[in-house]
């Protein structure tokens, strides 16, 4: 994976595979996304079990860092906590996808709030259990020191404690978790392009719907093309994680714009604002 052409080639092949899935329609999307989601939870469960099985003393004994890991208690700062929380929330891709694809949902006023609530509970608990398990096995001081020097993963941190095959399985789970994001991101970005085309911001030709598959194929292709430029740009910039940084930052800006839109909606479009039924109270 450190070989440039291998990494770029794999990324482009995976990206365009999911572009094709999105072009085929909702059934293909469902058949792809649900197995990936199940795999992600199962393989993430391996990390949780492994992390809870080991402790700090065993980790320090294995890598011999008794005198190098500080045992000082970190000072808590609200500013650090809140800024980290904002970045973490903005990288929660599902909310962004739900907002963009809401018009295609069945009974959206009932099903979307349920989906958001279910995601908050299940994925939130999974994230907490996953993170707790990693820090149960690996001292946070070691994680902070390593993160300051290089990009780290749960698989890399736990590989000191686990057999090679199990480490590969955890790394595979991390790859599945990332793959799980791609179909939803292609869905949401292509719908943005479609809406912009319908509103006259982008060329009207991008708002064409395929007569049989009922997907905005031109908008999906354009979205795939932009993503390909992002992959190549990150590669030539010499930092493959640059694309992830740009994505999370842009999603944070997107959330801010959506929040502002919600605040001014009754002024700009009272008709749509009147259709909000989950929280009818303006203050809420």
Secondary structure by P-SEA (a helix, b strand, c coil): cccaaaaaaaaaaaaaaaaaaaaacaaaaaaccaaaaaaaaaaaaaaaaaaaaccaaaaaaacccccccccbbbbbbaaaaaaaaaaaaaacaaaaaaaaaccccccccccaaaaaaaaacaaaaaaaaaaaaaaacccaaaaaaaaacccccccccccccccaaaaaaaaaaaaaaaaaaaaaaaaaaaaaaaaaaaaccccccccccccccccaaaaaaaaaaaaaaaaaaaaaacccaaaaaaaaaaaaaaaaaaaaaaaacccccaaaaaaccccccccc
